[in-house]
């Protein structure tokens, strides 16, 4: 996941602190490319940093990354 991954792919926060969600996102890359993905969990570090487990469709396994609203644009989960 070029430009999105901030930590090693195998890093995991404590499971008891993870909030499971289903949140579609648009991933914007530095080169101007973009992809659709989803966040399936949130975690907040002790220092307040917000992390998400992100899976970019057709690009591998979900990975934890720091949430950056400039690169990860939240999309509606459903339409009313």
Rosetta blueprint (number, residue, H / E / L):
1 X L
2 X L
3 X L
4 X L
5 X L
6 X L
7 X L
8 X L
9 X L
10 X L
11 X L
12 X L
13 X L
14 X L
15 X H
16 X H
17 X H
18 X L
19 X E
20 X E
21 X E
22 X E
23 X E
24 X E
25 X E
26 X E
27 X E
28 X E
29 X L
30 X L
31 X L
32 X L
33 X L
34 X E
35 X E
36 X E
37 X E
38 X E
39 X E
40 X E
41 X E
42 X E
43 X E
44 X E
45 X L
46 X L
47 X L
48 X L
49 X L
50 X E
51 X E
52 X E
53 X E
54 X E
55 X E
56 X E
57 X L
58 X L
59 X L
60 X L
61 X L
62 X L
63 X E
64 X E
65 X E
66 X E
67 X L
68 X L
69 X L
70 X L
71 X L
72 X E
73 X E
74 X E
75 X L
76 X L
77 X L
78 X L
79 X L
80 X L
